[in-house]
């Protein structure tokens, strides 16, 4: 059922933050205020394996949720773009987990997450004419603005000579987590909104749309 698949968005958030909060406790000397989440599972860390596993489980949950988004979009005759943008985040997350820091591909997959972070405004833009989810569209517009503010704050790490990086460096762990947190709020909120929508429980993929998508 689409309802059950929609719940995997909330499950993904639980998995992600359980990992972010619990795994650092088993990394000696880890400072969540100053250090990035990648350093939890970096080469040489005792939590490298669990961290990669956590991200893979998160990605699996996210793919199931993206499947639900696609089905709901088809149910309402809206664009399915948000499903694919959300699903792309799963690919990025797996790459971040498998290619542990400081592997060169780790940073590439990390930057590719910017695509997945666009899901809030993609949903808001492409579902804006769907009257059944007006509240979700408004929520997504709001979260899109907040997510982009967090993205801009995180991009300071690309310029180690800039004033913003020098300002954020002592608390960059918090700055980075602010981006994960805001996107997680959108993910959890969207998951709950779809689970509570009266039409989602019985949503089925229209055969005519499935053939032409």
Secondary structure, DSSP 8 states (H G I E B T S, - for coil): -HHHHHHHHHHHHHHHHHHHHHGGGGSTT--TTTS-GGGGSSTT-TTHHHHHHHHHHHHHHHHHHHHHHHHHHHHHT---HHHHHHHHHHHHHHHHHHS-TTSHHHHHHHHHHHHHTTHHHHHHHHTTT-GGGHHHHHHHHHHHHHHHHHHHHHGGGG-TTSHHHHHHGGGHHHHHHHHHHHHHHHHHHHHHHHHH-TTTTT----HHHHHH-
